[in-house]
Amino acid sequence: MRDAVGAVQAVMVLGGGSEIAQAIVDRLVAQRCRTVVLGARDQAGLDPVAERWRAMGADVSTFSFDALDPASHQSAIDRAFDEHGDLDLVIVAFGVLGDQATFDTDPVAAADAARANYVGAVSSCLAVAERFRQQGHGTLLVLSSVAGVRARADNYVYGSTKAGLDAFAQGLGDALVGSGARVVVVRPGFVHGRMTAGLQPAPFATTPDKVADAVVGGLAKGREVIWAPAVLGPLFTVMKNLPRGVWRRVSAR
């Protein structure tokens, strides 16, 4: 349950290795969040960040979570809620970028990316939503991408998975109206980090810390959609409505 001034007291991250999610949790722990629950396939890899948050006064625990195993999501999420009580915020942060050239010649790899980015998010978000309904409050924060606003030829598999995720998250948010729970969609642009290492940055490239600042600010303002950086909101409102021929030329640059 949030404290008297509305600060998040308990957060769970699905995809605990995410640099953006970790930057968000850094800020929440600094603002008196005292329970942090991290789900990931590589639990041992979370030890350094978990120790940092413990040193800041948070109770941090981890559990096994595999985005590619949707059949396990309900039970894993139920156990996390049962063990830790009310959770104010759940961040869905797992996903893979992949390489379009690889996907073009390896349909199985493309399907695996779609399972991780979209299928796994559907099952886990629905499991979280039901627990939020039961407790009567909670915010589900879904890390989407501007790539899902309109797919580019050079990453259309990734873009299509984020488009599906974005649409699903918005629909789930509408379905939760009146339950006390809500969904917030985050649409970052190009983010410098492990996932994008070696890639040519796109215009308005940002960092995990800057995305985290935008998220924390957006949550405080009650936003349902958070663009990071904010300039991408009006920019992609225009770009998604460009004639297809124009879009092909613009997006190929």
DRENPA-3360 file (N, C-alpha, C; in nm, 2 decimals, always signed):
BEGIN
1 = MRDAVGAV = +0.08/-0.12/+0.00/+0.00/+0.00/+0.00/+0.09/+0.12/+0.00 ~ +0.05/+0.22/-0.08/+0.13/+0.35/-0.08/+0.12/+0.42/+0.05 ~ +0.23/+0.50/+0.08/+0.23/+0.56/+0.21/+0.14/+0.68/+0.21 ~ +0.15/+0.76/+0.32/+0.06/+0.87/+0.34/+0.07/+0.98/+0.24 ~ +0.19/+0.99/+0.17/+0.21/+1.09/+0.07/+0.21/+1.04/-0.07 ~ +0.17/+0.91/-0.08/+0.15/+0.85/-0.21/+0.27/+0.78/-0.27 ~ +0.38/+0.77/-0.19/+0.50/+0.70/-0.25/+0.48/+0.55/-0.25 ~ +0.54/+0.49/-0.36/+0.53/+0.35/-0.37/+0.61/+0.28/-0.26;
9 = QAVMVLGG = +0.54/+0.18/-0.20/+0.61/+0.11/-0.09/+0.66/-0.03/-0.13 ~ +0.60/-0.08/-0.23/+0.63/-0.22/-0.27/+0.63/-0.23/-0.43 ~ +0.74/-0.27/-0.49/+0.74/-0.28/-0.63/+0.79/-0.42/-0.67 ~ +0.74/-0.48/-0.78/+0.78/-0.60/-0.84/+0.82/-0.58/-0.98 ~ +0.94/-0.63/-1.02/+0.98/-0.62/-1.16/+0.99/-0.76/-1.23 ~ +0.92/-0.77/-1.34/+0.93/-0.89/-1.42/+1.02/-0.86/-1.53 ~ +1.14/-0.92/-1.52/+1.25/-0.89/-1.61/+1.35/-0.80/-1.53 ~ +1.39/-0.85/-1.41/+1.47/-0.77/-1.32/+1.60/-0.73/-1.37;
17 = GSEIAQAI = +1.65/-0.79/-1.48/+1.78/-0.74/-1.53/+1.77/-0.62/-1.62 ~ +1.65/-0.57/-1.64/+1.63/-0.45/-1.73/+1.70/-0.33/-1.67 ~ +1.78/-0.26/-1.75/+1.85/-0.14/-1.71/+1.75/-0.03/-1.68 ~ +1.65/-0.02/-1.76/+1.55/+0.09/-1.74/+1.47/+0.06/-1.61 ~ +1.43/-0.07/-1.59/+1.36/-0.10/-1.46/+1.45/-0.08/-1.34 ~ +1.57/-0.11/-1.35/+1.66/-0.09/-1.23/+1.68/+0.06/-1.20 ~ +1.69/+0.14/-1.31/+1.70/+0.28/-1.28/+1.57/+0.34/-1.22 ~ +1.45/+0.28/-1.26/+1.33/+0.33/-1.20/+1.33/+0.29/-1.05;
25 = VDRLVAQR = +1.37/+0.16/-1.02/+1.37/+0.12/-0.88/+1.47/+0.20/-0.80 ~ +1.58/+0.23/-0.86/+1.68/+0.32/-0.78/+1.60/+0.44/-0.73 ~ +1.52/+0.50/-0.81/+1.45/+0.63/-0.77/+1.34/+0.60/-0.67 ~ +1.27/+0.49/-0.68/+1.17/+0.45/-0.59/+1.22/+0.42/-0.45 ~ +1.34/+0.35/-0.45/+1.40/+0.31/-0.32/+1.45/+0.44/-0.25 ~ +1.50/+0.53/-0.33/+1.54/+0.66/-0.27/+1.42/+0.74/-0.22 ~ +1.30/+0.71/-0.27/+1.18/+0.78/-0.22/+1.10/+0.69/-0.12 ~ +1.17/+0.60/-0.05/+1.11/+0.53/+0.06/+1.04/+0.40/+0.02;
33 = CRTVVLGA = +1.06/+0.35/-0.10/+1.01/+0.22/-0.13/+1.09/+0.11/-0.05 ~ +1.02/+0.03/+0.02/+1.09/-0.06/+0.11/+1.08/-0.21/+0.08 ~ +1.00/-0.25/-0.03/+0.99/-0.39/-0.07/+1.02/-0.39/-0.22 ~ +1.12/-0.47/-0.26/+1.15/-0.48/-0.40/+1.16/-0.63/-0.43 ~ +1.08/-0.68/-0.53/+1.07/-0.82/-0.57/+1.11/-0.82/-0.72 ~ +1.21/-0.91/-0.75/+1.27/-0.91/-0.88/+1.25/-1.05/-0.94 ~ +1.19/-1.06/-1.05/+1.17/-1.19/-1.12/+1.26/-1.19/-1.25 ~ +1.34/-1.30/-1.26/+1.43/-1.31/-1.38/+1.47/-1.45/-1.39;
41 = RDQAGLDP = +1.52/-1.49/-1.51/+1.58/-1.62/-1.53/+1.71/-1.63/-1.46 ~ +1.79/-1.53/-1.46/+1.93/-1.53/-1.40/+1.92/-1.45/-1.27 ~ +1.87/-1.53/-1.16/+1.86/-1.46/-1.03/+2.00/-1.42/-0.98 ~ +2.10/-1.50/-1.00/+2.23/-1.46/-0.94/+2.28/-1.33/-1.00 ~ +2.25/-1.31/-1.13/+2.29/-1.18/-1.19/+2.23/-1.06/-1.13 ~ +2.13/-1.07/-1.05/+2.07/-0.96/-0.98/+2.13/-0.93/-0.85 ~ +2.23/-1.01/-0.80/+2.28/-0.99/-0.67/+2.34/-0.85/-0.65 ~ +2.42/-0.79/-0.74/+2.48/-0.66/-0.72/+2.38/-0.55/-0.69;
49 = VAERWRAM = +2.28/-0.55/-0.78/+2.18/-0.44/-0.76/+2.09/-0.46/-0.64 ~ +2.06/-0.59/-0.61/+1.99/-0.62/-0.48/+2.06/-0.58/-0.36 ~ +2.20/-0.60/-0.36/+2.27/-0.55/-0.24/+2.28/-0.40/-0.23 ~ +2.28/-0.33/-0.35/+2.28/-0.19/-0.34/+2.15/-0.14/-0.28 ~ +2.04/-0.20/-0.32/+1.91/-0.15/-0.26/+1.89/-0.19/-0.11 ~ +1.95/-0.30/-0.08/+1.95/-0.34/+0.07/+2.02/-0.24/+0.15 ~ +2.14/-0.19/+0.09/+2.22/-0.09/+0.16/+2.14/+0.04/+0.18 ~ +2.04/+0.06/+0.09/+1.96/+0.18/+0.10/+1.84/+0.16/+0.19;
57 = GADVSTFS = +1.82/+0.04/+0.25/+1.72/+0.02/+0.34/+1.60/-0.07/+0.29 ~ +1.61/-0.12/+0.17/+1.50/-0.19/+0.11/+1.51/-0.34/+0.14 ~ +1.40/-0.41/+0.15/+1.40/-0.56/+0.16/+1.38/-0.61/+0.02 ~ +1.49/-0.68/-0.03/+1.49/-0.72/-0.17/+1.49/-0.87/-0.18 ~ +1.41/-0.93/-0.26/+1.40/-1.07/-0.29/+1.39/-1.10/-0.44 ~ +1.43/-1.22/-0.48/+1.42/-1.26/-0.62/+1.35/-1.39/-0.63 ~ +1.30/-1.41/-0.75/+1.23/-1.54/-0.78/+1.25/-1.57/-0.93 ~ +1.24/-1.70/-0.96/+1.26/-1.74/-1.10/+1.14/-1.70/-1.19;
65 = FDALDPAS = +1.17/-1.63/-1.30/+1.07/-1.59/-1.39/+1.12/-1.60/-1.53 ~ +1.06/-1.68/-1.62/+1.10/-1.70/-1.75/+0.99/-1.65/-1.85 ~ +1.02/-1.55/-1.92/+0.92/-1.49/-2.01/+0.88/-1.59/-2.12 ~ +0.96/-1.68/-2.15/+0.93/-1.78/-2.26/+0.85/-1.90/-2.21 ~ +0.81/-1.90/-2.08/+0.73/-2.01/-2.02/+0.60/-1.95/-1.97 ~ +0.50/-1.91/-2.05/+0.38/-1.85/-2.00/+0.30/-1.94/-1.91 ~ +0.32/-2.07/-1.92/+0.24/-2.16/-1.83/+0.28/-2.15/-1.69 ~ +0.40/-2.10/-1.66/+0.45/-2.08/-1.53/+0.42/-1.94/-1.47;
73 = HQSAIDRA = +0.37/-1.85/-1.55/+0.36/-1.71/-1.50/+0.25/-1.70/-1.39 ~ +0.14/-1.76/-1.41/+0.03/-1.74/-1.30/+0.08/-1.78/-1.17 ~ +0.14/-1.90/-1.16/+0.18/-1.95/-1.03/+0.30/-1.87/-0.97 ~ +0.39/-1.83/-1.06/+0.51/-1.75/-1.01/+0.46/-1.62/-0.95 ~ +0.37/-1.55/-1.02/+0.32/-1.42/-0.98/+0.23/-1.44/-0.86 ~ +0.15/-1.54/-0.85/+0.07/-1.56/-0.73/+0.15/-1.58/-0.61 ~ +0.26/-1.66/-0.62/+0.35/-1.68/-0.51/+0.41/-1.55/-0.46 ~ +0.45/-1.47/-0.56/+0.52/-1.34/-0.52/+0.42/-1.25/-0.44;
81 = FDEHGDLD = +0.29/-1.24/-0.49/+0.19/-1.17/-0.42/+0.16/-1.23/-0.28 ~ +0.15/-1.36/-0.28/+0.12/-1.42/-0.15/+0.23/-1.40/-0.05 ~ +0.35/-1.40/-0.09/+0.47/-1.39/+0.00/+0.49/-1.24/+0.05 ~ +0.45/-1.15/-0.04/+0.49/-1.01/-0.01/+0.37/-0.92/+0.02 ~ +0.25/-0.97/+0.01/+0.13/-0.89/+0.04/+0.10/-0.79/-0.08 ~ +0.04/-0.68/-0.04/+0.00/-0.59/-0.15/+0.13/-0.53/-0.22 ~ +0.12/-0.53/-0.35/+0.22/-0.46/-0.43/+0.16/-0.34/-0.50 ~ +0.23/-0.23/-0.48/+0.18/-0.10/-0.54/+0.20/-0.09/-0.69;
89 = LVIVAFGV = +0.32/-0.14/-0.73/+0.37/-0.12/-0.87/+0.43/-0.25/-0.92 ~ +0.39/-0.29/-1.04/+0.45/-0.40/-1.11/+0.50/-0.35/-1.24 ~ +0.63/-0.37/-1.27/+0.70/-0.33/-1.39/+0.72/-0.45/-1.48 ~ +0.66/-0.44/-1.60/+0.69/-0.55/-1.70/+0.80/-0.50/-1.79 ~ +0.92/-0.56/-1.78/+1.04/-0.50/-1.84/+1.12/-0.59/-1.92 ~ +1.07/-0.72/-1.94/+1.14/-0.81/-2.02/+1.12/-0.80/-2.17 ~ +1.21/-0.85/-2.24/+1.20/-0.84/-2.39/+1.33/-0.85/-2.46 ~ +1.33/-0.88/-2.59/+1.45/-0.89/-2.67/+1.44/-0.80/-2.79;
97 = LGDQATFD = +1.55/-0.74/-2.83/+1.55/-0.66/-2.96/+1.57/-0.75/-3.08 ~ +1.67/-0.83/-3.07/+1.70/-0.92/-3.18/+1.76/-0.84/-3.30 ~ +1.78/-0.92/-3.41/+1.84/-0.86/-3.53/+1.75/-0.90/-3.65 ~ +1.70/-0.80/-3.72/+1.61/-0.82/-3.83/+1.67/-0.91/-3.94 ~ +1.80/-0.89/-3.97/+1.86/-0.98/-4.07/+1.86/-1.13/-4.03 ~ +1.87/-1.15/-3.90/+1.87/-1.29/-3.85/+1.72/-1.34/-3.86 ~ +1.63/-1.26/-3.82/+1.49/-1.30/-3.83/+1.45/-1.33/-3.97 ~ +1.50/-1.26/-4.07/+1.46/-1.28/-4.21/+1.50/-1.42/-4.25;
105 = TDPVAAAD = +1.60/-1.48/-4.20/+1.64/-1.61/-4.24/+1.62/-1.72/-4.13 ~ +1.57/-1.68/-4.02/+1.54/-1.77/-3.91/+1.41/-1.75/-3.85 ~ +1.30/-1.80/-3.91/+1.16/-1.77/-3.86/+1.14/-1.82/-3.71 ~ +1.22/-1.92/-3.67/+1.20/-1.97/-3.53/+1.25/-1.87/-3.44 ~ +1.37/-1.80/-3.47/+1.42/-1.70/-3.38/+1.32/-1.58/-3.38 ~ +1.26/-1.55/-3.49/+1.16/-1.44/-3.49/+1.04/-1.48/-3.40 ~ +1.00/-1.60/-3.41/+0.88/-1.64/-3.33/+0.92/-1.64/-3.18 ~ +1.04/-1.68/-3.15/+1.09/-1.67/-3.01/+1.08/-1.53/-2.95;
113 = AARANYVG = +1.13/-1.44/-3.04/+1.12/-1.30/-3.00/+0.98/-1.25/-2.97 ~ +0.89/-1.29/-3.06/+0.75/-1.26/-3.04/+0.69/-1.32/-2.92 ~ +0.73/-1.44/-2.88/+0.69/-1.50/-2.76/+0.74/-1.43/-2.64 ~ +0.86/-1.38/-2.64/+0.92/-1.31/-2.53/+0.85/-1.17/-2.51 ~ +0.85/-1.10/-2.62/+0.80/-0.96/-2.62/+0.65/-0.94/-2.60 ~ +0.58/-1.04/-2.66/+0.43/-1.02/-2.66/+0.36/-1.13/-2.58 ~ +0.38/-1.26/-2.62/+0.30/-1.37/-2.56/+0.33/-1.37/-2.41 ~ +0.46/-1.36/-2.37/+0.49/-1.37/-2.23/+0.43/-1.25/-2.15;
121 = AVSSCLAV = +0.42/-1.14/-2.22/+0.37/-1.02/-2.15/+0.22/-1.03/-2.13 ~ +0.15/-1.09/-2.23/+0.00/-1.11/-2.22/-0.03/-1.20/-2.10 ~ +0.04/-1.31/-2.08/+0.01/-1.40/-1.97/+0.04/-1.34/-1.84 ~ +0.16/-1.28/-1.83/+0.20/-1.22/-1.70/+0.12/-1.10/-1.66 ~ +0.09/-1.01/-1.76/+0.00/-0.89/-1.73/-0.14/-0.93/-1.68 ~ -0.19/-1.04/-1.74/-0.33/-1.08/-1.70/-0.32/-1.14/-1.56 ~ -0.21/-1.21/-1.53/-0.20/-1.26/-1.39/-0.19/-1.15/-1.29 ~ -0.11/-1.05/-1.32/-0.09/-0.93/-1.23/-0.22/-0.86/-1.22;
129 = AERFRQQG = -0.29/-0.84/-1.33/-0.42/-0.76/-1.33/-0.52/-0.83/-1.23 ~ -0.53/-0.96/-1.23/-0.62/-1.03/-1.15/-0.59/-1.01/-1.00 ~ -0.46/-1.01/-0.97/-0.42/-0.98/-0.83/-0.45/-0.84/-0.79 ~ -0.43/-0.75/-0.88/-0.46/-0.61/-0.86/-0.61/-0.59/-0.83 ~ -0.69/-0.66/-0.91/-0.84/-0.65/-0.89/-0.87/-0.70/-0.75 ~ -0.81/-0.81/-0.70/-0.84/-0.86/-0.57/-0.80/-0.77/-0.46 ~ -0.68/-0.70/-0.48/-0.64/-0.61/-0.37/-0.70/-0.47/-0.38 ~ -0.76/-0.44/-0.49/-0.83/-0.31/-0.51/-0.74/-0.20/-0.54;
137 = HGTLLVLS = -0.62/-0.22/-0.58/-0.53/-0.11/-0.62/-0.41/-0.17/-0.69 ~ -0.33/-0.08/-0.75/-0.20/-0.12/-0.81/-0.18/-0.06/-0.95 ~ -0.06/-0.04/-0.98/-0.02/+0.02/-1.11/+0.06/-0.08/-1.19 ~ +0.02/-0.12/-1.31/+0.10/-0.20/-1.39/+0.17/-0.12/-1.50 ~ +0.30/-0.11/-1.49/+0.38/-0.03/-1.58/+0.44/-0.12/-1.68 ~ +0.41/-0.09/-1.81/+0.45/-0.18/-1.92/+0.55/-0.10/-2.01 ~ +0.67/-0.15/-2.02/+0.77/-0.09/-2.11/+0.75/-0.13/-2.25 ~ +0.69/-0.04/-2.33/+0.67/-0.06/-2.47/+0.78/+0.01/-2.55;
145 = SVAGVRAR = +0.76/+0.07/-2.66/+0.86/+0.13/-2.74/+0.80/+0.22/-2.85 ~ +0.86/+0.32/-2.89/+0.82/+0.40/-3.01/+0.82/+0.31/-3.13 ~ +0.90/+0.21/-3.13/+0.91/+0.12/-3.24/+0.77/+0.05/-3.27 ~ +0.69/+0.05/-3.17/+0.56/-0.01/-3.19/+0.45/+0.08/-3.25 ~ +0.48/+0.21/-3.25/+0.39/+0.31/-3.31/+0.37/+0.29/-3.46 ~ +0.48/+0.27/-3.52/+0.48/+0.23/-3.67/+0.61/+0.16/-3.70 ~ +0.59/+0.03/-3.75/+0.71/-0.05/-3.77/+0.79/-0.01/-3.89 ~ +0.92/-0.01/-3.87/+1.02/+0.02/-3.97/+1.07/-0.11/-4.04;
153 = ADNYVYGS = +1.10/-0.10/-4.16/+1.15/-0.21/-4.24/+1.27/-0.28/-4.18 ~ +1.35/-0.20/-4.11/+1.48/-0.26/-4.05/+1.46/-0.32/-3.92 ~ +1.34/-0.32/-3.86/+1.32/-0.39/-3.73/+1.17/-0.42/-3.71 ~ +1.11/-0.47/-3.82/+0.96/-0.48/-3.82/+0.91/-0.59/-3.73 ~ +1.00/-0.70/-3.71/+0.95/-0.80/-3.61/+0.95/-0.74/-3.47 ~ +1.05/-0.68/-3.43/+1.05/-0.61/-3.30/+0.94/-0.51/-3.29 ~ +0.93/-0.43/-3.39/+0.82/-0.32/-3.39/+0.68/-0.38/-3.38 ~ +0.66/-0.49/-3.45/+0.53/-0.55/-3.45/+0.50/-0.61/-3.31;
161 = TKAGLDAF = +0.60/-0.67/-3.24/+0.57/-0.72/-3.11/+0.54/-0.61/-3.01 ~ +0.61/-0.49/-3.02/+0.58/-0.38/-2.94/+0.44/-0.32/-2.97 ~ +0.41/-0.32/-3.10/+0.27/-0.27/-3.13/+0.17/-0.35/-3.07 ~ +0.18/-0.49/-3.07/+0.09/-0.57/-3.01/+0.08/-0.55/-2.86 ~ +0.20/-0.54/-2.80/+0.21/-0.52/-2.65/+0.14/-0.39/-2.61 ~ +0.17/-0.28/-2.69/+0.11/-0.15/-2.66/-0.04/-0.16/-2.67 ~ -0.10/-0.22/-2.77/-0.24/-0.23/-2.79/-0.30/-0.31/-2.68 ~ -0.24/-0.42/-2.64/-0.29/-0.51/-2.53/-0.29/-0.43/-2.40;
169 = AQGLGDAL = -0.18/-0.36/-2.37/-0.17/-0.28/-2.25/-0.28/-0.18/-2.24 ~ -0.30/-0.11/-2.35/-0.41/+0.00/-2.34/-0.55/-0.07/-2.32 ~ -0.57/-0.18/-2.39/-0.70/-0.24/-2.37/-0.72/-0.30/-2.23 ~ -0.61/-0.35/-2.17/-0.62/-0.40/-2.03/-0.64/-0.28/-1.94 ~ -0.58/-0.17/-1.97/-0.60/-0.05/-1.88/-0.75/-0.01/-1.89 ~ -0.81/-0.01/-2.00/-0.95/+0.02/-2.01/-1.04/-0.08/-1.94 ~ -1.00/-0.21/-1.94/-1.07/-0.31/-1.87/-1.07/-0.30/-1.72 ~ -0.96/-0.24/-1.67/-0.94/-0.22/-1.53/-1.00/-0.10/-1.47;
177 = VGSGARVV = -1.06/-0.02/-1.55/-1.13/+0.10/-1.50/-1.23/+0.07/-1.40 ~ -1.23/+0.13/-1.28/-1.33/+0.10/-1.18/-1.28/+0.00/-1.08 ~ -1.17/-0.07/-1.11/-1.12/-0.17/-1.02/-1.02/-0.12/-0.91 ~ -0.98/+0.01/-0.93/-0.88/+0.06/-0.84/-0.74/+0.04/-0.90 ~ -0.72/-0.04/-1.00/-0.59/-0.07/-1.07/-0.59/+0.01/-1.20 ~ -0.46/+0.03/-1.25/-0.45/+0.10/-1.37/-0.32/+0.05/-1.45 ~ -0.32/+0.08/-1.57/-0.20/+0.04/-1.66/-0.14/+0.17/-1.71 ~ -0.01/+0.18/-1.70/+0.07/+0.29/-1.76/+0.16/+0.23/-1.87;
185 = VVRPGFVH = +0.16/+0.29/-1.99/+0.24/+0.25/-2.10/+0.36/+0.34/-2.11 ~ +0.48/+0.29/-2.12/+0.60/+0.37/-2.14/+0.65/+0.35/-2.28 ~ +0.68/+0.46/-2.35/+0.73/+0.45/-2.49/+0.86/+0.52/-2.50 ~ +0.97/+0.45/-2.47/+1.10/+0.51/-2.49/+1.14/+0.51/-2.64 ~ +1.23/+0.60/-2.68/+1.29/+0.59/-2.81/+1.42/+0.50/-2.80 ~ +1.51/+0.53/-2.88/+1.64/+0.46/-2.87/+1.71/+0.49/-2.73 ~ +1.74/+0.38/-2.66/+1.80/+0.39/-2.53/+1.94/+0.33/-2.53 ~ +2.04/+0.41/-2.50/+2.17/+0.36/-2.49/+2.18/+0.25/-2.38;
193 = GRMTAGLQ = +2.23/+0.13/-2.41/+2.24/+0.03/-2.30/+2.29/-0.10/-2.36 ~ +2.28/-0.21/-2.28/+2.33/-0.34/-2.33/+2.25/-0.38/-2.46 ~ +2.12/-0.36/-2.46/+2.04/-0.41/-2.57/+2.08/-0.34/-2.70 ~ +2.12/-0.22/-2.70/+2.15/-0.15/-2.82/+2.30/-0.12/-2.85 ~ +2.38/-0.19/-2.77/+2.53/-0.17/-2.79/+2.57/-0.20/-2.93 ~ +2.65/-0.11/-2.99/+2.70/-0.13/-3.12/+2.60/-0.08/-3.23 ~ +2.48/-0.04/-3.20/+2.39/+0.01/-3.30/+2.41/+0.16/-3.31 ~ +2.37/+0.21/-3.43/+2.38/+0.36/-3.46/+2.26/+0.42/-3.38;
201 = PAPFATTP = +2.28/+0.52/-3.30/+2.17/+0.58/-3.22/+2.08/+0.65/-3.31 ~ +1.95/+0.64/-3.28/+1.85/+0.72/-3.35/+1.84/+0.86/-3.30 ~ +1.77/+0.95/-3.37/+1.76/+1.09/-3.32/+1.68/+1.08/-3.18 ~ +1.72/+1.18/-3.10/+1.66/+1.19/-2.96/+1.69/+1.06/-2.87 ~ +1.80/+1.00/-2.90/+1.85/+0.89/-2.82/+1.85/+0.93/-2.67 ~ +1.83/+0.84/-2.58/+1.82/+0.87/-2.44/+1.90/+0.76/-2.36 ~ +1.89/+0.77/-2.23/+1.95/+0.67/-2.14/+1.85/+0.61/-2.04 ~ +1.89/+0.50/-1.98/+1.80/+0.44/-1.88/+1.77/+0.54/-1.77;
209 = DKVADAVV = +1.86/+0.62/-1.72/+1.84/+0.71/-1.61/+1.74/+0.82/-1.66 ~ +1.75/+0.87/-1.78/+1.65/+0.97/-1.82/+1.51/+0.91/-1.84 ~ +1.51/+0.79/-1.89/+1.38/+0.72/-1.90/+1.31/+0.71/-1.76 ~ +1.40/+0.67/-1.67/+1.35/+0.65/-1.53/+1.30/+0.78/-1.47 ~ +1.37/+0.89/-1.50/+1.32/+1.02/-1.45/+1.18/+1.05/-1.51 ~ +1.17/+1.02/-1.64/+1.04/+1.05/-1.71/+0.93/+0.96/-1.65 ~ +0.96/+0.84/-1.62/+0.86/+0.75/-1.56/+0.82/+0.79/-1.42 ~ +0.91/+0.82/-1.34/+0.88/+0.86/-1.20/+0.80/+0.99/-1.20;
217 = GGLAKGRE = +0.83/+1.08/-1.29/+0.76/+1.21/-1.30/+0.62/+1.18/-1.36 ~ +0.61/+1.09/-1.46/+0.48/+1.06/-1.52/+0.39/+0.99/-1.42 ~ +0.44/+0.90/-1.34/+0.36/+0.83/-1.24/+0.30/+0.93/-1.14 ~ +0.39/+1.03/-1.10/+0.34/+1.13/-1.00/+0.23/+1.21/-1.05 ~ +0.23/+1.23/-1.19/+0.13/+1.32/-1.25/+0.01/+1.24/-1.30 ~ +0.01/+1.10/-1.27/-0.11/+1.02/-1.31/-0.12/+1.00/-1.46 ~ -0.01/+1.00/-1.53/-0.01/+0.98/-1.68/-0.04/+0.83/-1.71 ~ -0.11/+0.81/-1.82/-0.14/+0.68/-1.87/-0.04/+0.63/-1.98;
225 = VIWAPAVL = +0.02/+0.73/-2.05/+0.12/+0.71/-2.15/+0.24/+0.80/-2.12 ~ +0.36/+0.74/-2.12/+0.48/+0.82/-2.09/+0.57/+0.81/-2.21 ~ +0.60/+0.92/-2.27/+0.70/+0.92/-2.38/+0.84/+0.96/-2.33 ~ +0.94/+0.89/-2.37/+1.08/+0.92/-2.32/+1.18/+0.93/-2.44 ~ +1.22/+1.05/-2.47/+1.19/+1.18/-2.42/+1.05/+1.22/-2.47 ~ +1.00/+1.33/-2.40/+0.86/+1.37/-2.43/+0.84/+1.42/-2.57 ~ +0.94/+1.47/-2.64/+0.93/+1.52/-2.77/+0.88/+1.41/-2.87 ~ +0.90/+1.29/-2.84/+0.86/+1.18/-2.93/+0.71/+1.17/-2.94;
233 = GPLFTVMK = +0.64/+1.22/-2.84/+0.49/+1.21/-2.84/+0.44/+1.28/-2.97 ~ +0.46/+1.41/-2.97/+0.41/+1.48/-3.09/+0.47/+1.44/-3.22 ~ +0.60/+1.40/-3.22/+0.67/+1.36/-3.34/+0.61/+1.24/-3.40 ~ +0.58/+1.14/-3.31/+0.53/+1.01/-3.37/+0.38/+1.02/-3.39 ~ +0.31/+1.12/-3.34/+0.17/+1.15/-3.37/+0.17/+1.18/-3.52 ~ +0.27/+1.26/-3.57/+0.27/+1.30/-3.71/+0.32/+1.18/-3.79 ~ +0.43/+1.11/-3.74/+0.49/+1.01/-3.82/+0.40/+0.89/-3.85 ~ +0.31/+0.85/-3.75/+0.23/+0.74/-3.77/+0.12/+0.77/-3.88;
241 = NLPRGVWR = +0.10/+0.89/-3.91/-0.01/+0.93/-4.01/+0.05/+0.97/-4.14 ~ +0.18/+0.95/-4.16/+0.24/+0.99/-4.29/+0.19/+0.88/-4.39 ~ +0.18/+0.93/-4.52/+0.15/+0.83/-4.63/+0.25/+0.72/-4.63 ~ +0.22/+0.60/-4.67/+0.31/+0.49/-4.66/+0.44/+0.51/-4.74 ~ +0.42/+0.57/-4.86/+0.54/+0.59/-4.94/+0.64/+0.69/-4.88 ~ +0.58/+0.79/-4.81/+0.66/+0.89/-4.74/+0.73/+0.82/-4.62 ~ +0.65/+0.74/-4.55/+0.71/+0.67/-4.43/+0.83/+0.58/-4.47 ~ +0.82/+0.52/-4.58/+0.92/+0.43/-4.63/+1.05/+0.51/-4.65;
249 = RVSAR = +1.04/+0.63/-4.71/+1.16/+0.71/-4.73/+1.22/+0.76/-4.60 ~ +1.13/+0.81/-4.52/+1.17/+0.87/-4.39/+1.23/+0.77/-4.30 ~ +1.17/+0.65/-4.29/+1.22/+0.55/-4.19/+1.34/+0.48/-4.24 ~ +1.37/+0.49/-4.37/+1.49/+0.42/-4.42/+1.62/+0.50/-4.39 ~ +1.61/+0.62/-4.33/+1.72/+0.71/-4.31/+1.79/+0.67/-4.18;
% end
